Amino acid sequence: MPRPLPRERWLAETAERFAALEAWRQAHPTATWAEIEAAVDAQLGPLRAQLVGETAMASEATDLDGPRRVCPECGQPLQAAGTRRRRLRSEQDAVIALERTYARCSQCGTGLFPPG
């Protein structure tokens, strides 16, 4: 079962982004289409990256606490080997940092991030 998402915080952060965009528009009444698009992207791009990352982290696949995980190479149980940070890029080229449990097979040494 997925972990709950921080809906209330997301709504508050979204409201802040829209307020910043509104203030920007008031300060730039003659902005061009390209400038408006850049301003919207500057406000919503980081928010989108945050939503993608936090939604991904809501999965039980982010750690080894869920159902028993096994090595895809040899079928032996995986063991937690600490947490690691991984940086991914979204389709809009935003960096999304995920911190997840790194798993290692004690039998063959295969490492997985994220496990599952």
C-alpha positions, 0 to 999 in steps of 0.5 A: 500500500502506498504511503500517504502524500503530503497533500496539504503541504503541496496545496500550500506550496502551489498557492505560494507559486501562483502568488509569486507568478501573479506578483511577477505578472504585475511587475511585468505587464508588457511581458512577451509570450516567451517571458511569460512562458519562462516565468511560469516554467520557473515557478512550476518546474521546481514544483513539478519535480518535487511532486514527481520525486515525492510521489515516487518516494511514496512507494513501498519499493523505496525500502526493504520494509515491504514484502521480502525482496530477492536478488534478480540474479540468483534469487537470494534475499536482498539485504539493506546496505544503507541509504543512498541518494540518486539524482534523476532528470525529469522530462523538463530537465529538472534534477530530482534527488531521491534517497532510498535504501540500497540493497545488496545480495549477500550471495552474489554481490548484486546491488540494486537501487532502488530495490524491487 
